[in-house]
């Protein structure tokens, strides 16, 4: 006996007969009620909102533009490099003032650079930027030469320059036991940040640029370990320690660019621009003094075999650690990128360049 179903249509099918069930209120078709709104005060407010938003945005942009123009107007000193790339967008005008009116001395411990996180929109081309760097260096050399010649009084002597240093340095020792050296070295010797061979004319003038922050122990080890090797290689070198101060995120590429510009402003070997730039990590020690820090014709990666990497190169484009590049090549590739904050990235970008 089938029970009478009031809400389930399967009841009639289960009894084997056709049942006509009238179900009321189970499904309802909802039809939207259209309200014809007449224009009123609320409708006018809604129409004004987009115009008000556009007005606020335009006002904010105008205020930003005026503030930027006021900052530029206050900075009356034109920078040495007007922009154009990583190597030319490092220091704002305040740091350029220091470079224009101050010549680095041996007693000066360092120079401060203000990081510029935003890139300039009016950047010059790479070629023009590089030429401006070279022209400024040449102008400094000519000015120094004129100053020295104008104050010299005395007899003139024709001093013959010394012979060139040999192509292969004769005083190299070969492989160095770094672990033994670390155990035996207890006191830090006198550090020579600048050196020029006296018995021969060096074939290469090298700038060693070390980006650094909060690693004083590694820095002291490197500064006591590296100079004797460079002297045995008969190089004219100067070591630049570029330190980032403050608590901002570390930007290694920007520091190395700052070191390159500082090296170009420094005339440790009169009349000669540094032939090449060597960018050196603070925790890298060469295990052989036959790893030459001289200036090759092409960029050279000096740390292709590192003990922590089982003396293997992870990938071909890696140029991190210790990297040597000629000064003119560094200007052509536009230096390092300033956009890599934190650990890594800037060396791979340089490798692709």
C-alpha positions in Angstrom: 0.0 0.0 0.0 1.6 3.2 -1.1 1.3 6.2 1.0 0.0 9.4 -0.5 3.0 11.6 -1.3 2.6 15.3 -1.0 6.2 16.4 -1.8 8.0 13.6 -3.6 7.3 12.6 -7.2 8.9 9.1 -6.9 6.0 7.9 -4.7 3.8 7.3 -7.8 6.6 5.5 -9.7 7.3 3.1 -6.8 3.6 2.0 -6.7 3.6 1.2 -10.4 0.8 3.6 -11.3 0.4 7.1 -12.5 -0.4 9.6 -9.8 -1.2 13.2 -10.3 0.3 15.1 -7.4 -0.3 18.7 -7.0 2.6 20.3 -5.0 2.2 23.8 -4.0 5.0 26.1 -2.7 8.0 23.9 -3.5 9.5 25.9 -6.4 9.2 29.6 -7.0 10.4 31.4 -10.0 11.8 34.7 -8.8 11.4 37.6 -11.2 13.4 40.7 -10.4 11.4 43.8 -9.8 12.7 46.7 -11.8 12.6 50.0 -10.1 12.7 53.0 -12.2 14.7 55.5 -10.2 14.3 59.1 -10.8 17.3 61.4 -10.7 17.8 62.8 -7.3 20.5 63.9 -4.9 22.1 60.4 -4.5 22.3 60.0 -8.3 24.2 63.2 -8.7 26.7 62.3 -5.9 27.4 59.0 -7.7 28.1 60.8 -11.0 30.5 63.2 -9.2 32.6 60.4 -7.6 34.7 59.6 -10.8 35.5 63.2 -11.4 36.5 63.7 -7.8 38.8 60.7 -8.0 40.5 62.0 -11.1 40.9 65.4 -9.5 42.6 63.9 -6.4 45.0 61.8 -8.5 46.0 64.8 -10.6 46.6 66.9 -7.5 48.8 64.3 -5.9 50.9 63.9 -9.0 51.3 67.6 -9.3 52.5 67.8 -5.7 55.1 65.0 -6.3 56.3 66.8 -9.4 56.7 70.1 -7.6 58.6 68.5 -4.8 61.0 66.7 -7.2 61.6 70.0 -9.0 62.5 71.7 -5.8 65.0 69.0 -4.9 66.6 69.2 -8.3 66.8 73.0 -8.0 68.6 72.8 -4.6 71.2 70.4 -6.1 73.2 72.9 -8.2 76.2 70.7 -8.7 76.2 68.6 -11.9 77.4 65.1 -11.3 80.4 63.6 -12.9 78.3 61.0 -14.5 74.9 62.1 -15.6 73.3 58.7 -15.6 73.0 56.0 -18.2 73.3 52.8 -16.4 74.5 50.9 -13.4 77.9 52.5 -13.2 76.5 56.0 -13.7 73.6 56.0 -11.3 75.3 55.4 -8.0 75.8 58.7 -6.3 73.5 61.7 -6.1 74.8 65.3 -6.5 75.9 65.6 -2.9 78.4 62.8 -3.2 79.5 64.3 -6.6 80.4 67.6 -4.8 82.8 65.7 -2.6 84.5 64.2 -5.6 84.7 67.4 -7.5 86.3 69.5 -4.8 88.3 66.9 -2.9 91.2 64.7 -4.0 91.5 61.4 -2.1 94.6 61.2 0.1 96.5 58.4 1.7 95.4 59.5 5.2 91.7 59.4 4.3 90.1 56.2 5.5 87.1 56.1 3.2 84.4 58.0 1.4 80.7 57.8 2.0 78.2 57.2 -0.7 74.5 57.6 -0.5 72.5 54.9 -2.1 70.0 55.9 -4.8 67.3 53.2 -4.9 65.3 54.9 -7.7 66.8 55.1 -11.2 66.9 58.4 -13.0 64.6 58.8 -15.9 66.8 61.2 -17.8 69.6 58.7 -18.1 72.3 59.2 -20.8 73.4 56.5 -23.2 76.0 54.0 -22.1 78.6 55.2 -24.7 78.2 58.9 -23.6 78.5 57.9 -19.9 81.7 55.9 -20.5 83.2 58.8 -22.5 82.4 61.2 -19.7 84.2 59.0 -17.2 87.3 58.8 -19.4 87.3 62.5 -20.1 87.0 63.4 -16.4 90.0 61.1 -15.6 92.1 62.6 -18.4 91.3 66.1 -17.2 92.4 65.2 -13.7 95.7 63.8 -14.9 96.4 66.9 -17.0 95.5 69.2 -14.1 97.8 67.3 -11.7 100.7 67.3 -14.3 100.3 71.1 -14.8 100.3 71.7 -11.1 103.4 69.7 -10.5 105.3 71.3 -13.4 104.3 74.8 -12.4 105.8 74.5 -8.9 109.0 72.7 -9.8 112.2 74.6 -9.5 115.6 73.1 -10.1 117.7 71.5 -12.8 116.2 69.2 -15.3 117.4 65.6 -15.4 116.7 63.0 -18.0 116.0 59.9 -15.9 115.7 56.8 -17.9 112.6 54.7 -16.9 113.4 51.3 -15.5 113.0 48.2 -17.6 109.6 46.6 -17.9 108.8 43.8 -15.5 109.1 40.3 -17.0 106.0 38.7 -18.5 106.3 35.8 -16.1 107.0 37.0 -12.5 110.1 35.2 -11.3 109.4 35.1 -7.6 106.2 33.0 -7.6 106.0 30.2 -5.0 103.1 28.1 -6.4 100.6 26.4 -4.2 99.9 27.8 -0.8 98.6 25.8 2.2 95.8 28.2 3.4 94.9 26.1 6.4 98.5 26.2 7.7 98.7 29.9 7.0 95.6 30.6 9.0 96.9 28.6 12.0 100.3 30.3 12.0 99.1 33.8 11.4 98.3 35.3 14.8 99.2 39.0 14.4 98.2 41.2 11.5 101.2 42.6 9.7 101.5 46.1 8.2 99.1 46.3 5.3 100.1 47.9 2.0 97.0 49.1 0.3 99.2 50.7 -2.4 102.2 49.2 -4.1 104.4 50.0 -7.1 107.5 47.8 -8.0 110.7 49.7 -7.6 113.1 47.5 -9.6 111.0 47.4 -12.8 108.2 49.2 -14.5 104.9 47.3 -13.9 103.0 46.1 -16.9 99.6 46.3 -15.2 98.0 48.8 -12.9 95.2 47.0 -11.0 92.4 48.3 -8.7 91.3 45.7 -6.2 87.7 46.5 -5.1 86.4 44.7 -2.0 82.7 45.2 -1.1 82.3 44.8 2.6 80.0 45.0 5.6 80.1 43.5 9.1 82.8 40.9 8.2 85.9 42.4 9.9 87.6 39.1 10.6 87.5 38.0 7.0 88.6 41.4 5.9 91.7 41.4 8.1 92.6 37.9 6.9 92.3 39.0 3.2 94.3 42.2 3.7 97.2 40.3 5.3 97.1 37.4 2.9 96.6 39.1 -0.5 99.2 41.9 -0.7 102.3 39.6 -0.6 100.9 37.7 -3.5 100.3 40.8 -5.6 103.8 42.1 -4.8 105.3 38.8 -6.0 103.3 39.2 -9.2 105.0 42.6 -9.7 101.7 44.5 -10.1 101.1 48.2 -9.4 97.9 47.9 -7.3 95.7 49.8 -5.0 93.1 48.1 -2.7 89.7 49.9 -2.3 87.5 48.8 0.6 83.9 49.8 -0.1 81.8 49.5 3.0 78.0 49.8 3.2 76.9 51.5 6.4 73.5 51.5 8.0 70.8 48.8 8.2 69.6 48.9 4.7 69.5 45.8 2.6 72.9 44.9 1.2 73.5 45.9 -2.4 76.7 44.4 -3.6 76.4 45.6 -7.2 76.0 49.2 -6.2 79.0 49.0 -3.9 81.2 47.6 -6.7 80.1 50.4 -9.0 80.9 52.9 -6.3 84.4 51.3 -6.0 84.9 51.5 -9.7 84.1 55.2 -9.8 86.4 55.8 -6.7 89.2 53.9 -8.5 88.8 56.1 -11.6 89.1 59.2 -9.3 92.3 58.0 -7.7 95.7 58.4 -9.3 98.0 56.2 -7.3 100.1 55.5 -10.4 100.5 59.0 -12.0 99.5 59.3 -15.6 98.1 55.8 -15.9 94.4 54.8 -15.6 94.0 51.4 -13.8 94.2 48.9 -16.6 91.7 46.6 -15.0 89.4 46.3 -12.0 89.3 43.2 -9.8 86.2 42.7 -7.8 87.1 40.5 -4.8 84.8 38.9 -2.2 86.0 39.5 1.3 86.0 35.7 2.1 88.0 34.5 -0.9 91.7 33.5 -0.4 93.7 32.3 -3.5 95.4 28.9 -2.9 98.1 29.6 -5.5 100.0 32.7 -6.3 100.1 31.7 -10.0 96.5 32.8 -10.1 97.5 36.1 -11.8 95.7 39.3 -11.0 97.1 40.9 -14.1 94.9 42.4 -16.8 94.0 40.0 -19.7 92.5 41.0 -23.0 89.2 39.4 -22.1 87.3 39.3 -18.7 88.7 36.6 -16.4 87.0 34.7 -13.6 89.7 34.0 -11.0 87.6 31.8 -8.7 86.5 29.0 -10.9 87.5 26.3 -8.3 86.3 27.0 -4.7 86.7 24.5 -1.9 83.1 24.9 -0.7 81.9 24.0 -4.2 84.2 20.9 -4.4 86.4 22.9 -6.8 83.8 22.8 -9.5 82.1 25.5 -11.4 78.3 25.2 -11.0 77.5 26.9 -14.3 79.3 28.7 -17.1 77.9 32.2 -16.5 79.1 32.3 -12.9 81.5 35.2 -12.4 81.1 35.7 -8.7 83.8 35.5 -6.1 86.9 37.1 -7.8 86.3 38.7 -11.2 88.8 40.7 -13.3 87.7 42.9 -16.2 89.5 45.7 -18.1 88.4 49.2 -17.3 87.2 50.0 -20.8 85.2 46.7 -20.9 83.6 47.6 -17.6 82.4 50.9 -19.0 81.1 49.2 -22.2 78.9 46.7 -20.3 77.7 49.6 -18.1 79.0 48.2 -14.9 77.0 46.1 -12.4 73.2 46.5 -12.0 72.0 48.5 -9.0 68.7 46.6 -8.9 69.8 43.5 -7.0 69.1 43.9 -3.2 70.1 41.2 -0.9 72.1 38.1 -1.7 73.1 37.2 -5.2 71.9 38.0 -8.7 74.3 40.8 -9.6 77.2 38.5 -10.6 74.9 36.4 -12.9 73.7 39.6 -14.5 77.3 40.6 -15.2 78.0 37.2 -16.6 75.2 37.5 -19.1 76.4 41.0 -20.0 
